[in-house]
């Protein structure tokens, strides 16, 4: 590891802080571009951790987060969101060093993000005197209102805006109760995408990267389908509380099967030798179009029966 005080190291860390800060700004200022910047934010921290070790690697995200405080108007709950993003990159590289299977790596990284997030929310709740439910409701409401303002600026018809406003309380009611699933799904998605993006990046800089094999051949454990069936049955049981448990479970499981669906698509992209630019466009379409996203989830779920990649069959032949 290079000395922290060396000129090259300081320059490298300054670049990492600058890139991270720019990604922070783009995420805050551009709703659409911000989505793509979000999945990139963990990467400078991961590179810094790989190059400069635990202490030096932690300076890049720490300084970048401090530069974010004035932009947010002080310490706020939004800072937690960005802390989780940089923490993802740091913890993920620590897990890479343990050489765990890909499933354990993603699950442990997600668990670390959720645990850190819960701890910070509890501390913030104690400091402000607001309950976790109140914090969640306030945060969801603020984001819904921000989305409404965005729709208005995009020229969405007044009737549609009015209908959304009328349904706002109902939407908030549902979203607050599925916050656990949304948090878990976000942690899994961030961990998975960071893992996928980090491997070629680490190799590009000549840094150690984990060998998980061909991830386009990955598939979820087959017994997991019973969890989907169980959660679906909970939706048929009378009582709001039971239904909320079922919905939360299904949302998390949909994320897992989304990963399998993406693996199937990636498999055929590679098999048919799609150009890189075309792949980026199609992956962006999946990210931005909810209907296409659901199709990808369906691909992953039904792959257990339909075996879209013909895994095992080609080996026998």
C-alpha positions in Angstrom: 0.0 0.0 0.0 1.3 3.5 -0.9 2.0 5.9 1.9 -0.9 8.2 2.6 1.4 11.3 2.4 2.9 10.5 -1.0 2.0 12.9 -3.8 0.6 10.2 -6.1 -1.6 8.8 -3.4 -2.9 12.2 -2.4 -3.6 13.0 -6.1 -5.4 9.7 -6.5 -7.5 10.2 -3.4 -8.4 13.8 -4.5 -9.6 12.4 -7.8 -11.7 9.8 -5.9 -13.2 12.5 -3.7 -13.9 14.7 -6.8 -15.6 11.9 -8.8 -17.7 10.9 -5.8 -18.8 14.5 -5.1 -19.7 15.0 -8.8 -21.9 11.8 -8.7 -23.5 13.2 -5.5 -24.4 16.4 -7.2 -25.8 14.7 -10.3 -27.9 12.4 -8.2 -29.4 15.4 -6.4 -29.9 17.6 -9.4 -31.1 15.2 -12.1 -33.9 12.7 -11.3 -33.3 10.5 -14.4 -29.5 10.8 -14.6 -29.4 10.5 -10.8 -30.6 6.9 -11.0 -27.6 5.8 -13.1 -25.2 7.9 -10.9 -26.5 6.1 -7.9 -25.2 2.7 -9.0 -21.8 4.3 -9.8 -21.3 6.0 -6.4 -19.9 2.9 -4.6 -17.2 2.4 -7.2 -14.8 5.2 -6.3 -14.9 4.1 -2.7 -14.2 0.5 -3.7 -11.2 1.5 -5.8 -9.9 3.7 -3.0 -10.3 0.8 -0.5 -8.5 -1.5 -2.9 -5.6 0.9 -3.6 -5.1 2.5 -0.2 -6.2 0.0 2.4 -8.8 0.4 5.2 -7.7 3.7 6.6 -6.8 5.5 3.3 -9.7 4.0 1.6 -12.1 5.4 4.2 -10.9 8.9 3.7 -12.4 9.3 0.2 -16.0 8.6 1.2 -15.6 10.5 4.5 -14.4 13.7 2.8 -16.9 13.4 0.0 -19.8 13.1 2.5 -18.6 16.2 4.4 -18.7 18.2 1.1 -22.3 17.0 0.7 -23.5 18.5 4.0 -23.7 22.1 2.7 -25.5 21.0 -0.4 -28.2 19.3 1.8 -28.4 22.4 4.1 -26.9 20.6 7.0 -27.1 17.1 8.5 -30.4 15.4 7.3 -31.9 12.0 6.7 -30.8 12.3 3.0 -27.2 12.0 4.2 -28.0 8.5 5.3 -28.9 7.6 1.7 -25.5 8.7 0.4 -23.7 7.1 3.3 -25.3 3.8 2.4 -24.0 4.1 -1.2 -20.4 4.7 -0.2 -20.6 2.1 2.5 -21.7 -0.5 -0.1 -18.4 0.0 -2.0 -16.2 -0.2 1.1 -17.9 -3.3 2.7 -18.1 -5.1 -0.7 -14.4 -5.0 -1.2 -13.9 -6.3 2.4 -16.1 -9.3 1.5 -14.2 -9.8 -1.8 -11.1 -10.4 0.3 -12.9 -13.3 2.1 -13.5 -15.1 -1.2 -17.0 -16.1 -0.4 -19.5 -17.4 -2.9 -21.4 -14.7 -4.8 -24.7 -15.3 -3.0 -23.1 -14.9 0.4 -21.2 -11.9 -0.7 -24.3 -10.1 -1.9 -26.5 -11.1 1.1 -23.8 -10.2 3.7 -23.2 -6.8 2.0 -26.9 -6.1 1.9 -27.3 -7.1 5.6 -24.4 -4.8 6.5 -26.1 -1.9 4.7 -29.5 -2.6 6.3 -27.9 -2.9 9.8 -26.0 0.3 9.4 -29.0 2.1 8.0 -31.3 0.9 10.9 -28.7 2.0 13.5 -28.4 5.5 12.0 -32.2 5.8 11.7 -32.5 4.9 15.4 -29.9 7.5 16.4 -31.6 10.1 14.2 -35.0 9.2 15.7 -33.6 9.6 19.2 -32.0 13.0 18.4 -35.2 14.4 16.7 -37.7 12.8 19.1 -39.6 11.4 16.1 -40.6 7.7 15.9 -39.3 5.5 13.1 -42.9 5.4 11.6 -43.1 9.2 11.6 -39.7 9.5 9.9 -40.7 7.0 7.3 -44.1 8.7 6.7 -42.4 12.1 6.4 -39.7 10.9 4.1 -42.2 9.1 1.8 -44.5 12.1 1.7 -41.7 14.5 0.8 -40.6 12.2 -2.0 -44.1 11.8 -3.3 -44.6 15.6 -3.4 -41.2 16.0 -5.1 -42.4 13.5 -7.7 -45.6 15.5 -8.3 -43.6 18.7 -8.8 -41.4 16.8 -11.4 -44.5 15.5 -13.2 -45.9 19.1 -13.3 -42.6 20.4 -14.8 -42.7 17.6 -17.4 -46.1 18.8 -18.6 -48.1 15.8 -17.4 -51.9 16.6 -17.9 -53.6 18.4 -15.1 -56.3 15.7 -14.8 -53.6 13.1 -14.2 -51.8 15.3 -11.6 -55.2 15.8 -9.9 -55.9 12.1 -9.8 -52.4 11.4 -8.3 -53.0 14.1 -5.6 -56.3 12.6 -4.7 -54.7 9.2 -4.3 -51.6 10.6 -2.5 -52.7 9.5 1.0 -53.5 6.0 -0.2 -50.1 5.7 -2.0 -48.3 7.0 1.1 -50.2 4.4 3.3 -49.0 1.5 1.1 -45.5 2.8 0.6 -44.8 3.3 4.3 -45.8 -0.3 5.0 -43.6 -1.8 2.4 -40.5 0.3 3.4 -38.8 -2.9 4.8 -39.1 -4.6 1.4 -38.1 -1.5 -0.5 -35.0 -1.1 1.8 -34.0 -4.8 1.4 -34.6 -4.8 -2.3 -32.6 -1.6 -2.7 -29.7 -3.1 -0.7 -29.7 -6.2 -2.8 -29.9 -4.3 -6.0 -27.1 -2.0 -5.1 -24.9 -4.8 -3.9 -25.5 -6.9 -7.0 -24.9 -4.0 -9.5 -21.8 -2.8 -7.6 -20.5 -6.4 -7.8 -21.1 -6.6 -11.5 -19.6 -3.2 -12.3 -16.6 -3.5 -10.0 -15.0 -6.6 -11.5 -14.0 -5.2 -14.9 -13.1 -1.9 -13.2 -10.8 -3.6 -10.7 -9.1 -5.6 -13.5 -8.7 -2.4 -15.5 -6.6 -0.9 -12.7 -4.7 -4.1 -12.1 -6.3 -4.7 -8.7 -7.3 -8.0 -7.2 -10.9 -9.0 -8.2 -12.9 -12.0 -7.1 -13.6 -14.9 -9.5 -17.2 -15.8 -9.3 -17.2 -17.6 -12.6 -19.8 -16.8 -15.3 -22.5 -14.9 -13.6 -24.7 -15.1 -16.7 -25.2 -18.7 -15.7 -26.4 -17.8 -12.2 -29.7 -19.0 -11.0 -31.6 -18.7 -7.7 -31.9 -21.8 -5.4 -34.8 -23.9 -6.6 -36.4 -24.2 -3.1 -36.9 -20.4 -3.1 -40.0 -20.9 -5.3 -41.8 -22.2 -2.2 -41.2 -18.8 -0.6 -42.9 -17.1 -3.5 -45.9 -19.5 -3.3 -46.1 -18.9 0.5 -46.1 -15.1 0.2 -48.7 -15.4 -2.6 -50.9 -17.4 -0.3 -50.6 -14.8 2.5 -52.2 -12.3 0.1 -55.4 -14.5 0.2 -55.6 -14.6 4.0 -58.0 -12.0 5.6 -56.3 -9.2 7.5 -54.2 -6.3 6.4 -51.2 -7.2 8.5 -50.8 -10.7 7.0 -51.2 -9.2 3.5 -48.5 -6.6 4.2 -46.1 -9.4 5.2 -46.9 -11.2 1.9 -46.4 -8.1 -0.2 -43.0 -7.4 1.5 -41.9 -10.9 0.9 -42.9 -10.9 -2.7 -41.1 -7.6 -3.4 -37.8 -9.0 -2.0 -38.2 -12.3 -3.9 -39.0 -10.4 -7.1 -35.6 -8.7 -6.8 -33.9 -12.0 -6.6 -35.6 -13.3 -9.7 -34.9 -10.1 -11.4 -31.2 -10.9 -11.0 -31.8 -14.3 -12.6 -33.7 -12.7 -15.4 -30.9 -10.3 -16.1 -28.5 -13.3 -16.1 -30.6 -14.9 -18.8 -30.6 -11.7 -20.9 -26.8 -11.3 -20.4 -26.3 -14.9 -21.5 -28.0 -14.3 -24.8 -26.3 -10.9 -25.3 -23.0 -12.7 -25.0 -24.1 -15.7 -27.1 -25.4 -13.4 -29.9 -22.4 -11.0 -29.5 -24.5 -7.9 -29.1 -22.4 -4.7 -29.4 -21.6 -3.0 -26.1 -23.5 0.2 -27.0 -26.7 -1.8 -27.8 -26.4 -3.7 -24.6 -26.2 -0.4 -22.6 -29.3 0.9 -24.4 -31.3 -2.3 -23.7 -30.2 -2.4 -20.0 -31.2 1.2 -19.7 -34.6 0.4 -21.2 -35.0 -2.4 -18.6 -34.1 0.0 -15.8 -36.5 2.8 -16.9 -39.5 0.8 -18.1 -41.5 -0.9 -15.3 -43.3 -3.3 -17.7 -40.1 -4.5 -19.2 -38.7 -4.9 -15.7 -41.6 -7.2 -14.8 -41.0 -9.3 -17.9 -37.4 -9.8 -16.7 -38.6 -10.9 -13.3 -41.0 -13.3 -15.0 -38.1 -14.7 -17.1 -36.1 -15.4 -13.9 -39.0 -17.0 -12.1 -40.2 -19.3 -14.9 -36.6 -20.3 -15.8 -36.8 -23.0 -13.2 -39.3 -24.8 -15.4 -38.5 -23.6 -18.9 -34.7 -23.5 -18.6 -34.2 -20.7 -21.1 -30.5 -21.1 -21.2 -30.7 -24.9 -21.6 -28.4 -25.4 -18.6 -27.4 -29.0 -18.1 -28.8 -30.0 -21.5 -25.8 -28.7 -23.4 -23.4 -30.4 -21.0 -25.1 -33.8 -21.6 -24.9 -33.3 -25.3 
